[in-house]
Structures are given as structure tokens and as C-alpha cells.
Amino acid sequence: MKKTELIFVGIRGCVVALDHDSGDEVWRVEAGSDYVTVLWDGDALFAATSGEISRLDPDSGAVLWHNKLKGLGRGLVNLASSKAPTAQTGIETSAEYLRRAAAAAAAAAATG
């Protein structure tokens, strides 16, 4: 069975997961303050708000861990991940895309 692909939205103190194809809401989690930043790194989902960060289960929205980032204030939080995107996580790098495109072109040329 195909796993539902999701879009994650940070809005008005919530993280909302929407079905990629239909736009229907799958789950919603209260995250805290008004502005919520979300990061999907191909494996993990993170949500940050008011100087705090949580890792959420992408299928259910359950909080897996939470860090209050003590001593850093309550401002806006920007997120980035050092995890390298790969084809296994559904994200292709430019080099992977070019290799795949070259292989497809070579196969098409060979079949004439």
C-alpha cells in the first residue's frame, strides 16, 4: 500500500499535515506561539516556535522530543539540517538527477 505523501504547514501556532494529492488535513498539533517554522529533512520533521524546537512524528504529529533551548531567548527560529538529501529520502541532488537523466538518454539512444 502506498504511504500517504504529506505537506507540512506551520501556521497560527500549529503544525498541520495535509495530504499531498487532495489537500485534506491529516493531523494538526498545537505548537505554541503564532509563528511556526517547520523543517522536513526527508526523514525527520521539526517544528520551532518562540525559541523552542520539537521533533514530531510525521505520520501522527506526536512529539518525539522537545528542547526549550534555554538561555537563547524567545525569538523566531530558523532551521537547517546537516542531513544530506538522498534518493532514498525522496530528495534528489542535482548530481543524482543529472546521472539519472544521462542514463535515461543513453538507454533511449541505444533502443533507437
C-alpha positions in Angstrom: 0.0 0.0 0.0 1.3 3.5 -0.9 2.2 5.7 2.0 0.3 9.0 2.0 2.6 11.8 1.0 2.2 14.9 3.2 2.8 18.6 3.1 3.7 20.2 6.4 2.5 23.7 7.2 3.4 25.9 10.2 0.7 28.5 10.8 -1.0 30.3 13.7 0.7 28.3 16.4 0.0 24.9 14.8 1.7 22.4 12.6 -0.7 20.9 10.1 -0.2 17.9 7.8 -2.1 18.0 4.5 -2.5 15.1 2.1 -0.2 15.9 -0.9 -2.8 14.9 -3.5 -6.1 16.0 -2.0 -5.1 18.8 0.3 -7.2 17.2 3.1 -6.0 17.7 6.7 -4.4 14.6 8.1 -3.5 15.9 11.5 -3.0 19.1 13.5 -0.8 19.8 16.5 -0.6 22.9 18.7 3.0 24.2 18.7 2.9 27.2 20.8 3.0 30.8 19.5 1.8 32.4 16.4 4.8 31.9 14.0 5.9 28.3 13.5 8.9 27.2 11.3 8.9 23.6 10.0 11.7 21.6 8.5 11.3 18.2 6.8 14.8 16.7 6.1 13.5 13.6 4.2 13.3 11.6 7.4 12.5 13.7 10.4 10.0 16.6 10.9 11.0 19.5 13.1 8.9 22.5 14.3 10.2 25.6 16.0 8.4 28.5 17.7 9.2 31.1 20.3 12.8 29.9 20.8 11.9 26.3 21.2 12.1 23.2 18.9 10.4 19.9 18.8 10.8 16.8 16.7 7.4 15.4 15.5 6.3 12.1 14.2 5.5 12.9 10.5 2.7 10.3 10.4 0.8 11.3 13.6 2.2 14.7 14.8 3.2 13.2 18.1 6.0 15.0 19.9 9.1 12.7 19.9 11.3 15.2 21.8 11.2 18.9 22.8 14.1 21.3 23.6 13.4 24.7 25.2 16.9 26.0 24.0 17.3 27.6 27.5 19.2 30.8 27.6 18.6 31.7 24.0 15.5 33.9 24.3 12.1 33.6 22.7 12.6 35.0 19.2 12.0 33.5 15.7 13.8 30.2 15.0 15.3 29.3 11.6 16.0 25.7 10.9 18.5 23.8 8.7 19.7 20.2 8.7 23.2 18.7 8.1 21.5 15.5 6.8 22.5 15.1 3.2 19.4 14.7 0.9 19.4 11.4 -1.0 17.2 9.5 -3.4 16.3 7.1 -0.6 14.6 10.0 1.3 12.8 11.1 -1.9 15.0 14.1 -2.5 17.4 14.1 -5.4 20.6 16.1 -5.5 21.5 17.8 -8.8 24.2 15.3 -9.4 21.8 12.4 -8.9 19.3 14.0 -11.2 21.9 14.5 -13.9 23.2 10.9 -13.6 19.7 9.6 -13.9 18.9 11.8 -16.9 22.1 10.8 -18.7 21.4 7.1 -18.1 17.8 7.6 -19.5 19.1 9.4 -22.6 21.8 6.7 -23.2 19.1 4.0 -22.9 16.8 5.8 -25.3 19.6 6.3 -27.8 20.5 2.6 -27.6 17.0 1.5 -28.3 16.9 3.9 -31.3 
